[in-house]
Amino acid sequence: MRRSALLLAAFCAGGAAAARAQTPSLAPGVDTLRPGSVEAASAVRVAAEPRSFRIVTVPVPAAFPADREVRFEIVSVGPAAILGTRSGALPPARGEVRVVVFTAGLPARARAGATPIARVRLSVPGGATVEVPVELDVARVPGAGVRLTRGLVAVHRGTRFSLGYLLTNTGNAPDSLDVGLTAPSGWQVQGPAPRHTLEADGTAEGAITVTVPEGTATGAARLRLVVRGSGGERARADAVIEVVDPDAVGATYAPRLTGGIATVVGDTGPVRAAIGFSLDGQLSDRLRVNGRLVQELDSRHLDTRGLGRVGYFPGAPYVTLASDRWQATGGTTGVVFSDLTGVNLWGKGASFAGGFDRWRLTALGGRPVVGGSGNGGRLLGTQVGWRVGGGWVNAAATDLEDPQGGTRRLQAIALGGSAPIGGGTTVAAELANRRFAAGEGLGWLMELHREAESDHLLLRYVHAPGGSGAFARVRNEVSGFGTRALAGGVLLSGSYWRSDDENAAFSRLHSSGWSLSPQIAVDSNTTAGIEARGTSFDATGASGTFGNAERMVGVVVDSRLGSLYVSGGTSIGRAARTAVTQSGFASTVEAGRATYRGLVGWASGRGNFQVSGNVEQNGAGTGLLPRQYIVGLQADRVPLRRGGAVLLNAAVQRYGWFGDRPGANLVRLGLTAPLGLGLFLTADVERNPFVVDAGGASRWIVALKMERAVQVPVAALRPAVQGVVYEDRNANGRRAAAPRRS
């Protein structure tokens, strides 16, 4: 009993202390004992959120006599539900603040800002009545919803179409919303991103115009409509755009087969050529194919960097068949099972991944070879999952060996699962027996993942014996990442990680780091934030122990006004390097470091243009260049002809070191254009001062690619919908039977 009394007294004292901070005041000269008068007091305001309950304490003004009983009556005047006793009396209390306490329940659709919810009438018998207004300061909860007027659109190559939408402000306050569109590479979104300023529950209609390039492959493409406001993304909707070719056979599925040849030519040296084939498109209603093959004609004179500038990457052929539930790949393929059963598994073979209502399966079989001849090894593994209630149970087994770059081996059997625990939070765990080249051990993984409207959290702990030498990322790792959206457009992000590992060269590899980044939306176009981070890395081997560390803090500002966008930031801090050799020599160097960067760009249907600059200053002994700057000018996808068939890309970058060493210029020009007869040309010319020949001179390097695409009919189309069009005159949703003829 005494403990309960102490707890009650502490609660009342805390309530009284809070009440004294907002005790309502009366006008000077008010006499609370004068009968018949009604006086107004200052309002009591309490912070609240929609769909919440708040305990409201209304202190009795000091003008009321402490030796008299005070009667109270609570009158509801707003959208909140008032819970608790609505009338009563407070006994005399000398030296203490008397309070009226009640609970207010706020609905989910409560508007942001000050909302009157009640009036508390206070009086003494035979005296005046004082009315205390009570207001809830409702927090702003942003939200938006978007719906496409057409989710499936059929278009021709080289034409324009409009994607209509209906936008709704589902938040509880007026808001400015920007509607953007993410389109496939080469598709041009016309005009700046539309902006709508809407009241709460307000709606607006709009449309975004998109141009489909001439060289687009037929088949389904996905466009994503993204609604953004202050603080980030609010809503999204996907549209499927079916690109059809009016010249192709109209009643067949016809994947697009593209064949071409590419070559790289320098002002000295031999020609380096390769041929390429790609296949992409629908094979049936639910089956799609995608594949690529690039083969060099002479492996002795191969310029992989030059070929990559025109989109050719030798040595990684593959073909993929995919439906809406599964995907199978043959050729160059890769799979990630888990930190305990194998990550970064990449080679030549076959893989399968499928997800169904009650089960899912991932499998891999192949050799760890990417290009060139192999030296043995194997990549074998499978993972099966079963749905149990709202969660999953998983089992996996892998047998892996990679002799390239030091032999890695792993034989693992694992059992794990995941389950939701409410509030958008999921917990997962896995236990595995790992056998590797140096021994055997039990590994475990624990993870907590939360994905809610206003926050995101990921916490992980991994213990994988054998570490990276046994197909894990590291041996031990603790990491966490989280974001939280606060009131007033504030977004707080933070992360921490710590890991340990070893390999054939180093007996210990240790790294750790952290970051903290609060960001505020100044308005719907501008965000500003602070970035603080720290990283460290240490390695111990036969030569000794070596390490580096860095701690930086800075500010960053991003703004967008229609087609114009601006970004800038600066950071300062310290960088350190340490070294301890086996002979006993020890060295520690720490010096200051500062960076400054800025960017101005303009994105429109006439191309994307950007000017950027970066300046860096580093103290002596940190292993970084003392002073350097980079200034760049870039133009992408600039149409040289109406319709966007001929596009120009250009970039110029100036590298300088403030006189410490000679400056350097990088120049690059690119062009894509149709040539007629179905041929398409891609050209890229570059002079890179950091790529030199045997004589130490940089040369102009020209990369050319010529392609032609054809449609390959494979199957007859089937109508997606069949039915009858009729007029529903009586609005009963049914087709009336045809009248009988007499």
TITI-310087 format. One line per 5 residues: their letters; for each residue x, y, z of C-alpha. Coordinates in steps of 0.2 Angstrom, whole numbers. Layout:
# TITI-310087
a) X:Y:Z  ...
This chain:
# TITI-310087
mrrsa) 0:0:0  14:12:5  23:8:-12  7:12:-22  5:28:-12
lllaa) 23:33:-16  21:29:-35  5:39:-35  13:54:-26  28:54:-39
fcagg) 16:53:-53  6:68:-46  21:78:-43  28:75:-61  11:80:-68
aaaar) 11:96:-57  28:100:-62  23:98:-80  8:108:-77  17:123:-69
aqtps) 26:125:-85  10:129:-94  -2:135:-80  -15:146:-88  -15:164:-84
lapgv) -29:177:-81  -30:195:-85  -24:207:-71  -37:212:-59  -48:197:-61
dtlrp) -58:192:-45  -62:174:-45  -74:176:-30  -85:189:-39  -101:179:-42
gsvea) -109:178:-59  -94:183:-70  -86:172:-84  -68:175:-87  -56:168:-100
asavr) -39:161:-97  -24:158:-108  -25:141:-118  -16:125:-113  -8:117:-128
vaaep) -2:99:-129  8:90:-143  -1:75:-151  0:64:-166  -15:58:-176
rsfri) -22:41:-170  -15:43:-153  -21:46:-135  -14:60:-124  -16:63:-106
vtvpv) -20:82:-104  -17:91:-87  -25:108:-84  -18:117:-69  -30:128:-59
paafp) -24:146:-60  -16:153:-45  -29:166:-44  -41:154:-36  -40:153:-17
adrev) -30:138:-11  -42:135:4  -58:134:-7  -64:119:-16  -63:121:-35
rfeiv) -77:114:-46  -73:109:-64  -83:104:-80  -75:98:-96  -85:103:-112
svgpa) -79:95:-128  -78:107:-143  -67:98:-156  -64:81:-165  -56:73:-151
ailgt) -65:60:-140  -64:65:-121  -61:51:-109  -62:51:-90  -73:61:-78
rsgal) -80:76:-86  -86:85:-70  -81:85:-52  -72:95:-38  -54:97:-32
pparg) -52:99:-13  -42:113:-5  -23:112:-6  -11:124:1  6:125:-7
evrvv) 2:113:-21  -4:115:-39  -21:107:-42  -24:100:-59  -39:93:-69
vftag) -33:77:-79  -42:69:-94  -38:59:-109  -40:65:-127  -41:52:-141
lpara) -36:60:-158  -43:52:-174  -32:46:-188  -37:60:-200  -34:74:-188
ragat) -28:90:-196  -10:96:-192  -8:112:-182  -17:119:-166  -34:110:-164
piarv) -46:116:-150  -53:100:-142  -61:106:-125  -65:120:-113  -62:117:-95
rlsvp) -74:128:-84  -67:131:-66  -76:139:-52  -78:141:-33  -95:140:-25
ggatv) -103:157:-27  -89:164:-37  -84:167:-55  -82:154:-69  -65:153:-78
evpve) -64:145:-95  -48:137:-100  -47:133:-118  -37:116:-122  -29:114:-139
ldvar) -19:99:-146  -4:104:-157  -6:90:-170  10:84:-178  11:85:-197
vpgag) 10:67:-205  14:68:-223  7:56:-236  2:54:-254  -7:42:-265
vrltr) -6:40:-284  -16:30:-296  -13:29:-315  -27:32:-326  -20:18:-337
glvav) -9:5:-330  -6:-4:-347  -1:7:-363  3:1:-380  15:12:-390
hrgtr) 25:12:-406  44:15:-407  48:33:-411  32:40:-404  26:50:-389
fslgy) 13:45:-377  5:53:-361  4:44:-344  -10:51:-334  -12:50:-315
lltnt) -23:55:-301  -14:62:-286  -21:63:-268  -13:71:-253  -17:58:-239
gnapd) -7:68:-226  -15:79:-213  -8:96:-219  -6:106:-236  8:99:-245
sldvg) 18:102:-261  21:86:-271  33:83:-286  28:69:-298  43:61:-307
ltaps) 45:47:-319  58:34:-320  60:27:-338  71:15:-346  88:21:-353
gwqvq) 85:32:-369  67:36:-366  65:55:-364  53:62:-351  47:79:-359
gpapr) 47:95:-348  50:97:-329  43:87:-316  25:92:-312  22:100:-295
htlea) 5:100:-286  1:110:-270  -14:101:-262  -24:103:-246  -26:88:-235
dgtae) -37:75:-244  -36:86:-260  -34:78:-277  -26:83:-294  -25:76:-311
gaitv) -10:77:-322  0:69:-336  18:66:-341  23:65:-359  37:52:-364
tvpeg) 46:49:-380  50:31:-385  67:30:-395  67:23:-412  79:9:-407
tatga) 69:3:-393  66:-16:-392  48:-22:-393  40:-30:-378  35:-24:-361
arlrl) 44:-10:-352  41:-4:-335  39:14:-330  38:20:-312  29:36:-307
vvrgs) 36:42:-290  28:56:-279  41:66:-268  38:79:-256  49:87:-242
ggera) 58:73:-234  58:60:-248  47:48:-257  29:48:-253  21:36:-266
radav) 24:26:-282  14:17:-296  21:6:-310  14:6:-328  18:-7:-341
ievvd) 22:0:-358  20:-13:-372  31:-7:-386  25:-14:-403  32:-13:-420
pdavg) 19:-9:-434  30:-16:-447  32:-33:-438  20:-48:-439  5:-43:-429
atyap) 0:-60:-423  16:-67:-416  27:-65:-402  44:-58:-409  59:-56:-398
rltgg) 72:-43:-404  88:-51:-410  102:-38:-412  119:-42:-420  134:-31:-422
iatvv) 152:-28:-423  163:-16:-413  181:-11:-415  194:0:-405  206:10:-415
gdtgp) 221:20:-408  232:32:-418  245:19:-416  243:0:-414  232:-13:-422
vraai) 213:-14:-423  204:-23:-409  187:-30:-414  173:-41:-407  156:-47:-412
gfsld) 140:-46:-402  123:-53:-401  108:-49:-390  91:-56:-388  77:-48:-379
gqlsd) 58:-50:-379  42:-60:-375  41:-79:-380  24:-81:-373  11:-73:-362
rlrvn) 21:-76:-346  39:-80:-353  52:-68:-357  70:-71:-364  85:-60:-362
grlvq) 103:-65:-367  120:-58:-373  135:-64:-381  151:-54:-385  166:-63:-393
eldsr) 183:-55:-397  190:-59:-414  208:-59:-408  211:-61:-389  230:-55:-391
hldtr) 224:-38:-396  209:-35:-385  204:-18:-377  191:-22:-365  190:-4:-358
glgrv) 187:3:-376  174:-10:-380  165:-7:-364  163:12:-369  151:6:-383
gyfpg) 142:-7:-372  152:-23:-377  159:-33:-363  168:-49:-369  169:-65:-358
apyvt) 152:-65:-350  139:-73:-361  122:-78:-354  104:-82:-358  89:-79:-346
lasdr) 72:-86:-346  60:-77:-334  42:-77:-329  33:-68:-316  37:-81:-303
wqatg) 54:-88:-308  70:-85:-317  83:-97:-325  100:-92:-332  113:-101:-341
gttgv) 131:-96:-345  138:-82:-334  128:-82:-319  129:-78:-300  119:-82:-284
vfsdl) 120:-75:-266  114:-88:-253  119:-81:-236  134:-75:-226  135:-93:-219
tgvnl) 132:-103:-235  141:-92:-248  141:-75:-255  148:-68:-272  146:-84:-281
wgkga) 150:-80:-299  155:-91:-313  149:-101:-328  135:-113:-326  117:-112:-323
sfagg) 106:-104:-309  87:-104:-304  77:-94:-292  59:-95:-290  46:-89:-277
fdrwr) 29:-96:-275  15:-94:-263  20:-108:-251  38:-112:-256  54:-104:-264
ltalg) 69:-112:-272  87:-105:-277  100:-117:-285  117:-115:-293  128:-127:-303
grpvv) 144:-121:-311  163:-117:-311  171:-102:-303  177:-95:-320  174:-78:-328
ggsgn) 183:-77:-344  198:-87:-350  201:-105:-347  197:-113:-330  208:-121:-317
ggrll) 194:-133:-310  184:-129:-295  165:-130:-292  150:-120:-287  136:-131:-281
gtqvg) 122:-125:-269  103:-125:-266  92:-116:-254  74:-121:-251  61:-111:-241
wrvgg) 44:-116:-234  31:-103:-228  25:-107:-210  11:-95:-204  17:-77:-208
gwvna) 36:-82:-209  48:-94:-218  59:-108:-214  74:-111:-225  87:-125:-227
aatdl) 103:-124:-238  117:-134:-243  133:-129:-253  149:-136:-259  161:-123:-266
edpqg) 179:-122:-271  188:-108:-281  206:-111:-285  208:-93:-292  218:-81:-282
gtrrl) 221:-93:-268  210:-108:-265  194:-105:-256  184:-120:-250  167:-122:-241
qaial) 155:-136:-237  140:-129:-227  123:-135:-221  112:-122:-214  95:-121:-206
ggsap) 86:-104:-203  70:-94:-204  62:-77:-202  46:-71:-194  36:-55:-193
igggt) 34:-48:-175  22:-34:-179  24:-16:-183  33:-19:-199  47:-28:-190
tvaae) 55:-45:-195  67:-56:-186  78:-69:-195  91:-81:-189  102:-95:-197
lanrr) 113:-108:-190  126:-117:-201  140:-130:-200  154:-124:-210  169:-135:-216
faage) 183:-125:-224  202:-128:-229  209:-124:-212  196:-132:-201  177:-133:-196
glgwl) 166:-122:-186  148:-118:-182  142:-101:-189  127:-91:-184  118:-76:-191
melhr) 105:-65:-183  95:-50:-191  82:-38:-186  74:-28:-200  60:-15:-198
eaesd) 52:-6:-213  39:7:-208  31:23:-215  43:34:-205  58:24:-201
hlllr) 69:10:-207  81:-1:-196  93:-15:-200  103:-24:-187  115:-39:-191
yvhap) 127:-50:-182  137:-63:-191  149:-76:-186  156:-86:-200  171:-97:-196
ggsga) 184:-96:-211  179:-79:-216  182:-73:-234  193:-88:-237  177:-98:-235
farvr) 165:-88:-246  159:-76:-232  162:-58:-233  171:-58:-216  173:-69:-201
nevsg) 164:-58:-188  153:-43:-192  142:-32:-181  132:-19:-191  117:-8:-190
fgtra) 109:5:-201  93:16:-198  83:31:-204  70:40:-195  58:54:-201
laggv) 54:67:-188  42:81:-188  46:97:-198  54:88:-212  69:81:-202
llsgs) 77:65:-208  90:56:-197  101:43:-203  115:33:-195  125:18:-197
ywrsd) 139:8:-188  149:-7:-193  163:-18:-186  171:-33:-194  186:-45:-192
denaa) 193:-57:-205  209:-65:-211  216:-72:-227  232:-80:-234  242:-64:-234
fsrlh) 236:-56:-217  233:-65:-201  221:-51:-195  210:-39:-205  200:-27:-194
ssgws) 188:-13:-200  176:-2:-192  166:14:-195  151:25:-191  141:39:-199
lspqi) 127:51:-193  118:62:-206  103:73:-200  94:81:-214  81:94:-215
avdsn) 69:99:-229  70:118:-230  55:117:-243  49:105:-256  64:109:-267
ttagi) 78:111:-255  86:99:-242  101:103:-231  111:91:-219  126:88:-209
eargt) 137:73:-212  148:65:-199  158:49:-202  173:40:-196  182:24:-203
sfdat) 197:14:-198  206:-1:-206  220:-12:-199  230:-26:-206  242:-38:-198
gasgt) 254:-49:-208  271:-56:-210  278:-38:-213  270:-30:-198  254:-20:-194
fgnae) 248:-6:-205  232:4:-203  223:20:-208  209:30:-201  198:45:-205
rmvgv) 186:56:-196  176:69:-206  162:81:-203  153:92:-216  137:100:-223
vvdsr) 128:97:-239  114:106:-248  104:100:-263  90:110:-272  80:108:-287
lgsly) 70:121:-296  60:114:-311  74:107:-323  88:116:-314  97:106:-299
vsggt) 111:112:-288  121:102:-276  136:108:-264  145:102:-249  161:103:-239
sigra) 169:93:-226  184:94:-214  193:82:-203  208:72:-199  217:57:-208
artav) 230:46:-200  241:32:-205  251:19:-194  264:7:-197  274:-6:-186
tqsgf) 286:-17:-195  293:-34:-188  310:-25:-186  302:-13:-173  301:2:-183
astve) 285:12:-179  277:27:-188  261:37:-184  256:51:-195  240:62:-193
agrat) 236:77:-203  221:88:-208  210:85:-223  197:95:-232  185:93:-247
yrglv) 174:105:-256  162:101:-270  149:109:-281  137:104:-295  125:113:-306
gwasg) 114:104:-319  100:106:-331  89:91:-336  76:93:-350  70:85:-366
rgnfq) 85:94:-375  97:85:-365  106:84:-348  119:97:-345  130:98:-329
vsgnv) 145:108:-322  154:101:-307  170:105:-297  179:96:-283  194:103:-273
eqnga) 203:92:-260  217:97:-248  227:84:-238  240:85:-225  258:78:-228
gtgll) 261:60:-224  243:53:-226  247:44:-242  235:56:-252  240:70:-264
prqyi) 242:86:-255  231:97:-266  220:93:-281  205:99:-290  193:92:-304
vglqa) 182:103:-315  171:95:-327  158:99:-340  146:86:-346  132:85:-359
drvpl) 122:69:-361  108:63:-373  108:80:-383  97:77:-398  104:83:-414
rrgga) 89:80:-425  70:81:-421  63:65:-414  79:61:-404  86:48:-416
vllna) 103:56:-416  110:59:-399  127:67:-393  136:64:-377  151:75:-372
avqry) 162:77:-357  178:87:-353  187:86:-336  202:96:-330  213:88:-317
gwfgd) 225:100:-308  237:99:-293  240:118:-290  257:118:-298  263:102:-288
rpgan) 263:93:-305  257:96:-323  238:97:-325  229:85:-336  213:85:-347
lvrlg) 201:71:-351  190:73:-367  177:62:-372  164:63:-387  150:50:-391
ltapl) 137:49:-404  122:37:-407  113:38:-424  103:27:-436  111:25:-454
glglf) 97:17:-463  93:-1:-469  90:-5:-450  109:-1:-446  113:9:-430
ltadv) 130:17:-426  137:20:-409  154:30:-409  165:35:-394  181:45:-395
ernpf) 192:48:-379  208:55:-374  212:50:-357  229:56:-349  229:42:-337
vvdag) 229:28:-350  246:29:-359  255:18:-372  272:10:-370  281:26:-373
gasrw) 271:35:-359  260:46:-371  241:47:-371  233:44:-387  216:47:-395
ivalk) 206:31:-394  191:28:-405  178:15:-402  165:11:-415  150:-1:-415
merav) 138:-5:-429  122:-15:-425  106:-21:-434  91:-28:-426  77:-40:-432
qvpva) 61:-47:-425  61:-66:-423  43:-73:-423  41:-88:-411  23:-90:-406
alrpa) 6:-84:-410  -2:-71:-399  -17:-74:-389  -30:-61:-384  -28:-56:-366
vqgvv) -47:-52:-364  -62:-58:-373  -80:-52:-371  -95:-42:-377  -97:-23:-377
yedrn) -115:-18:-372  -124:-3:-365  -130:-5:-347  -146:5:-348  -153:0:-331
angrr) -136:1:-322  -138:-17:-314  -121:-22:-320  -128:-37:-330  -132:-40:-349
aaapr) -150:-42:-352  -155:-57:-363  -159:-53:-381  -178:-52:-384  -186:-67:-393
rs) -192:-65:-410  -210:-69:-413
